[in-house]
Amino acid sequence: MEICVYGAGSIGCYVGGRLAAGGARVVLIGRERLAADIRAHGLHLTDWLGADVRVAARDVRFETVPAAAASADLVLIAVKSAGTAQAGRELAGVLKPGALVVSFQNGLRNAEVLARELPGRTVLTGMVEFNVVNRGQGRFHHGSEGGLDVKDDAMLAPFLPAFTASGIPLRRHADMVPVMWAKLLLNLNNAINALCGIPLKQELSQRAFRRCIARAQRECLDLLDHERIVPARLTPLPPHWVPTMLGVPDAVFRALAGRMLQIDPLARSSMWEDLEAGRATEVDYLNGEVVKLAKSLDLTAPVNEKLTALVHAAEKGGRRDWTGPELLALLTAVR
């Protein structure tokens, strides 16, 4: 069975590389820049718990054209959310009958978009809970806890051993909606991390930044309550308790929520990485989804709307060095 990772960036190279190291037949499809990097260096995959996995360049098949997915039995989509529809169109005339497609992307609606572009095919919602940083020269670092989640389906059965052998087994769920909203709640911090420009661990150690996250999360949780959506529990605390914990003084936070700080010092958000590379971010598919939900309910989400606007400004060269007190004051003032 062959597994294709389509849109192999940081997440895709890490997941695909771990699958290849575990013995799976894998083809990575991505940009020439990464292809050249991996041809020169192979893959060196590390994680925050000390894993150190290498895949020699000769053992990595990295292609740059959609046609390379033609023999795949399982296709993991890892493109940025804005590129989802295009990815579906590129694959529509390529995939063989019966190929299974899983969206491993940020945001809520990517599997729906793919299903529209790939009629008649099984497309499953998936989620990557963890963060991966591209350190260059084929080095990808998994910097936070979490695994791989997917909508349960009988078609997954042949592939489950490959994920288990890779060290990142699939966790299957009957309903992914609560899981996706729970991940989005955590991802509301991506914008804050991108705007402050410091590693996640350093950011989370500062109460002012945590209070910014709490304001964004409370706003989202209030809207989910309106829709009677109960987000899944992905952390030691239930989602509705997290904003309160984020707001406690630093010493109390370290004592009571130390596990939340068990993040590798190298870890940063993918949104920070996008800004560093001069790419458009996924803020419209994260904080922007909260704004969209509010509008559908004839309500407002001013905190997430402001964060979305600040990230778009940063994409155009705006500030990326906000301090915690500065950002908190700005978000506290919005109405």
C-alpha positions as CSV (number, residue, x, y, z in Angstrom):
1,M,0.0,0.0,0.0
2,E,1.4,3.4,-1.0
3,I,0.8,6.6,1.0
4,C,1.1,10.0,-0.6
5,V,1.5,13.2,1.3
6,Y,0.2,16.0,-0.9
7,G,1.5,19.5,0.0
8,A,4.5,18.2,1.9
9,G,5.7,21.2,4.0
10,S,6.7,21.0,7.7
11,I,3.8,18.8,8.8
12,G,3.7,16.7,5.7
13,C,7.5,16.1,5.7
14,Y,7.4,15.1,9.3
15,V,4.4,12.8,9.1
16,G,5.5,11.3,5.8
17,G,9.1,10.9,7.0
18,R,7.9,9.1,10.1
19,L,5.8,6.8,8.0
20,A,8.7,6.1,5.7
21,A,11.0,5.4,8.7
22,G,8.4,2.9,10.0
23,G,8.6,0.9,6.7
24,A,5.7,2.4,4.7
25,R,5.9,3.1,1.0
26,V,5.6,6.9,0.9
27,V,5.7,9.6,-1.8
28,L,6.0,13.3,-0.7
29,I,4.6,15.9,-3.2
30,G,5.6,19.5,-2.6
31,R,7.6,22.4,-3.7
32,E,11.0,22.2,-5.5
33,R,12.7,24.2,-2.7
34,L,12.0,21.4,-0.2
35,A,12.7,18.7,-2.8
36,A,16.2,20.1,-3.3
37,D,16.7,20.4,0.4
38,I,15.7,16.8,1.1
39,R,17.7,15.5,-1.9
40,A,20.8,17.0,-0.4
41,H,20.2,16.1,3.2
42,G,17.5,13.4,3.6
43,L,15.2,13.8,6.5
44,H,16.2,14.3,10.1
45,L,13.1,14.1,12.4
46,T,13.2,14.9,16.1
47,D,10.6,15.5,18.7
48,W,10.3,17.2,22.1
49,L,10.5,13.9,23.9
50,G,13.8,13.0,22.4
51,A,13.0,11.0,19.3
52,D,15.7,11.2,16.7
53,V,14.8,9.6,13.3
54,R,16.8,9.8,10.1
55,V,15.7,8.8,6.6
56,A,18.5,8.8,4.0
57,A,18.0,10.9,0.9
58,R,18.0,7.8,-1.3
59,D,15.1,6.4,0.7
60,V,12.9,9.6,0.3
61,R,10.7,9.9,-2.8
62,F,9.9,13.6,-3.1
63,E,8.1,14.7,-6.2
64,T,6.8,18.1,-7.4
65,V,3.9,17.2,-9.7
66,P,0.4,15.9,-9.0
67,A,0.8,12.9,-11.3
68,A,3.1,11.4,-8.7
69,A,0.0,10.6,-6.6
70,A,-1.4,8.3,-9.3
71,S,-0.4,5.0,-7.5
72,A,-1.3,6.1,-4.0
73,D,-3.8,4.1,-2.0
74,L,-4.0,6.8,0.8
75,V,-3.5,10.5,0.2
76,L,-2.9,12.8,3.1
77,I,-3.6,16.4,2.2
78,A,-1.4,18.8,4.0
79,V,-1.6,22.0,1.9
80,K,-2.5,25.3,3.4
81,S,-6.3,25.8,3.7
82,A,-6.4,28.5,1.0
83,G,-5.0,25.9,-1.4
84,T,-7.5,23.1,-0.7
85,A,-9.8,23.6,-3.7
86,Q,-6.9,23.7,-6.0
87,A,-5.4,20.6,-4.5
88,G,-8.7,18.8,-5.1
89,R,-8.8,19.9,-8.7
90,E,-5.2,18.8,-9.3
91,L,-5.9,15.4,-7.9
92,A,-9.3,14.8,-9.5
93,G,-8.0,13.4,-12.7
94,V,-5.0,11.7,-11.1
95,L,-6.1,9.5,-8.2
96,K,-6.8,5.8,-8.9
97,P,-10.3,4.4,-8.1
98,G,-10.7,3.5,-4.4
99,A,-7.9,5.8,-3.2
100,L,-8.8,7.2,0.3
101,V,-8.2,10.9,1.0
102,V,-7.6,12.4,4.5
103,S,-7.4,16.1,5.2
104,F,-4.7,16.8,7.7
105,Q,-5.1,20.6,7.7
106,N,-5.9,23.5,10.0
107,G,-9.4,24.8,9.9
108,L,-12.9,23.3,9.9
109,R,-14.1,22.9,6.3
110,N,-11.2,21.4,4.2
111,A,-12.7,17.9,4.0
112,E,-15.9,19.4,2.6
113,V,-14.0,21.4,0.0
114,L,-12.1,18.3,-1.0
115,A,-15.2,16.2,-1.3
116,R,-16.8,18.7,-3.7
117,E,-13.7,18.6,-5.9
118,L,-13.4,14.8,-5.7
119,P,-16.9,13.5,-6.2
120,G,-17.5,9.9,-5.5
121,R,-14.4,9.5,-3.4
122,T,-14.1,9.0,0.4
123,V,-12.7,12.1,2.0
124,L,-12.1,12.0,5.8
125,T,-11.6,14.8,8.2
126,G,-8.3,14.6,10.0
127,M,-6.3,16.7,12.4
128,V,-2.7,17.1,13.5
129,E,-2.6,18.2,17.1
130,F,1.1,18.9,17.3
131,N,3.4,21.6,16.0
132,V,6.3,21.1,13.6
133,V,9.1,23.5,12.9
134,N,11.2,23.4,9.7
135,R,14.8,23.9,10.9
136,G,16.3,23.7,7.4
137,Q,18.6,21.1,5.8
138,G,15.9,18.4,6.0
139,R,15.4,18.8,9.7
140,F,11.9,18.9,11.1
141,H,11.1,19.2,14.8
142,H,7.9,18.1,16.4
143,G,7.8,20.6,19.3
144,S,4.6,19.9,21.3
145,E,2.5,17.0,22.5
146,G,-0.4,15.6,20.6
147,G,-1.1,13.1,17.9
148,L,-3.1,12.4,14.7
149,D,-6.9,12.3,14.8
150,V,-9.2,11.2,12.0
151,K,-12.9,10.4,11.3
152,D,-13.3,6.7,11.8
153,D,-14.0,4.7,8.6
154,A,-13.6,1.1,7.7
155,M,-11.3,2.1,4.8
156,L,-8.6,3.1,7.3
157,A,-8.0,-0.5,8.4
158,P,-5.2,-1.4,6.0
159,F,-3.2,1.7,6.9
160,L,-3.5,1.6,10.7
161,P,-0.4,-0.7,11.2
162,A,1.8,1.8,9.2
163,F,0.8,4.7,11.5
164,T,1.4,2.6,14.6
165,A,4.8,1.5,13.3
166,S,5.7,5.2,12.6
167,G,5.2,6.1,16.3
168,I,2.2,8.4,15.5
169,P,-0.8,6.1,15.5
170,L,-4.2,7.3,14.3
171,R,-6.8,8.1,16.9
172,R,-10.2,7.5,15.4
173,H,-13.4,9.4,16.3
174,A,-17.0,8.8,15.4
175,D,-17.6,12.6,15.2
176,M,-14.8,15.0,14.4
177,V,-16.7,18.3,14.8
178,P,-16.1,18.6,18.6
179,V,-12.4,17.6,18.0
180,M,-12.0,20.2,15.2
181,W,-13.4,23.0,17.3
182,A,-11.2,21.9,20.3
183,K,-8.1,22.2,18.0
184,L,-9.3,25.5,16.6
185,L,-9.6,26.8,20.2
186,L,-6.0,26.0,20.8
187,N,-5.0,27.4,17.4
188,L,-6.4,30.8,18.3
189,N,-3.0,31.3,19.9
190,N,-1.3,31.0,16.5
191,A,-2.1,34.6,15.7
192,I,-0.8,35.8,19.1
193,N,2.4,33.8,18.8
194,A,3.0,35.2,15.3
195,L,2.4,38.7,16.4
196,C,4.8,38.5,19.4
197,G,7.6,36.7,17.5
198,I,8.8,34.6,20.4
199,P,8.8,30.8,21.0
200,L,5.6,29.3,22.3
201,K,7.1,28.3,25.6
202,Q,8.4,31.8,26.3
203,E,5.0,33.3,25.2
204,L,2.9,31.0,27.4
205,S,5.2,31.8,30.4
206,Q,3.9,35.4,30.4
207,R,0.5,36.1,31.9
208,A,-0.3,39.0,29.6
209,F,0.0,36.8,26.5
210,R,-2.0,34.1,28.2
211,R,-4.8,36.6,29.0
212,C,-4.9,37.5,25.3
213,I,-5.4,33.8,24.4
214,A,-8.1,33.5,27.1
215,R,-10.0,36.5,25.7
216,A,-10.0,34.9,22.2
217,Q,-11.0,31.5,23.6
218,R,-13.8,32.8,25.7
219,E,-15.3,34.6,22.8
220,C,-15.2,31.4,20.7
221,L,-16.6,29.3,23.6
222,D,-19.5,31.7,24.1
223,L,-20.4,31.3,20.4
224,L,-20.1,27.5,20.6
225,D,-22.5,27.6,23.5
226,H,-25.0,29.4,21.4
227,E,-24.7,26.6,18.8
228,R,-24.8,23.8,21.4
229,I,-21.4,22.6,20.3
230,V,-19.3,21.0,23.0
231,P,-15.6,20.9,22.0
232,A,-13.7,17.8,22.8
233,R,-11.2,17.6,25.6
234,L,-7.7,17.6,24.1
235,T,-5.8,18.9,27.1
236,P,-5.8,17.8,30.8
237,L,-8.4,20.6,31.4
238,P,-11.9,20.8,29.8
239,P,-12.0,23.5,27.2
240,H,-14.3,25.8,29.3
241,W,-11.8,25.7,32.2
242,V,-8.7,26.6,30.1
243,P,-9.3,30.4,29.8
244,T,-9.5,30.7,33.6
245,M,-6.3,28.8,34.1
246,L,-4.6,30.9,31.5
247,G,-5.4,34.0,33.5
248,V,-3.9,33.1,36.8
249,P,-0.6,34.7,38.0
250,D,2.6,33.2,36.5
251,A,3.7,31.4,39.7
252,V,0.3,29.8,40.1
253,F,0.2,28.8,36.4
254,R,3.6,27.1,36.7
255,A,2.4,25.2,39.7
256,L,-1.0,24.1,38.5
257,A,-0.6,24.0,34.7
258,G,3.1,23.1,34.3
259,R,2.1,20.5,31.7
260,M,1.0,23.2,29.4
261,L,4.6,24.5,29.5
262,Q,6.1,21.2,28.6
263,I,6.7,22.5,25.1
264,D,10.1,22.3,23.4
265,P,11.9,25.7,23.5
266,L,12.2,25.5,19.7
267,A,8.4,25.3,19.2
268,R,6.6,28.2,17.3
269,S,3.3,28.4,15.6
270,S,2.9,27.6,11.9
271,M,1.5,31.1,11.5
272,W,4.8,32.6,12.7
273,E,6.6,30.3,10.2
274,D,4.4,31.6,7.4
275,L,5.2,35.2,8.2
276,E,8.9,34.4,8.4
277,A,8.7,32.9,4.9
278,G,6.6,35.8,3.5
279,R,3.6,33.5,2.9
280,A,-0.1,34.3,3.4
281,T,-1.2,32.9,6.7
282,E,-4.2,30.7,7.7
283,V,-5.6,33.3,10.1
284,D,-8.9,33.5,8.1
285,Y,-9.4,29.7,8.7
286,L,-8.7,30.0,12.4
287,N,-9.6,33.3,14.2
288,G,-11.5,34.2,11.0
289,E,-13.8,31.1,11.6
290,V,-14.8,32.6,14.9
291,V,-15.7,35.8,13.2
292,K,-17.7,33.9,10.6
293,L,-19.6,32.0,13.3
294,A,-20.4,35.2,15.1
295,K,-21.8,36.8,12.0
296,S,-24.0,33.7,11.2
297,L,-25.5,34.2,14.7
298,D,-25.9,38.0,14.2
299,L,-23.3,38.5,17.0
300,T,-19.8,39.9,17.0
301,A,-16.3,38.5,17.8
302,P,-14.2,41.7,18.2
303,V,-11.2,40.0,19.8
304,N,-10.7,37.5,17.0
305,E,-11.6,40.1,14.4
306,K,-8.8,42.4,15.7
307,L,-6.3,39.5,15.8
308,T,-7.2,38.6,12.2
309,A,-6.7,42.2,11.1
310,L,-3.4,42.5,12.9
311,V,-2.1,39.3,11.3
312,H,-3.2,40.6,7.8
313,A,-1.3,43.8,8.6
314,A,1.8,41.7,9.6
315,E,1.5,39.9,6.2
316,K,2.0,43.3,4.6
317,G,5.0,44.3,6.8
318,G,3.1,45.4,10.0
319,R,4.3,44.8,13.6
320,R,5.4,41.4,14.7
321,D,7.0,42.4,18.0
322,W,4.0,43.1,20.2
323,T,4.6,42.8,23.9
324,G,2.1,41.0,26.1
325,P,0.9,44.2,27.9
326,E,0.6,46.1,24.5
327,L,-1.5,43.4,22.9
328,L,-3.6,42.8,25.9
329,A,-4.5,46.5,26.2
330,L,-5.4,46.6,22.5
331,L,-7.7,43.5,22.8
332,T,-9.2,44.7,26.0
333,A,-10.2,48.0,24.3
334,V,-12.1,46.4,21.4
335,R,-15.8,46.4,21.3
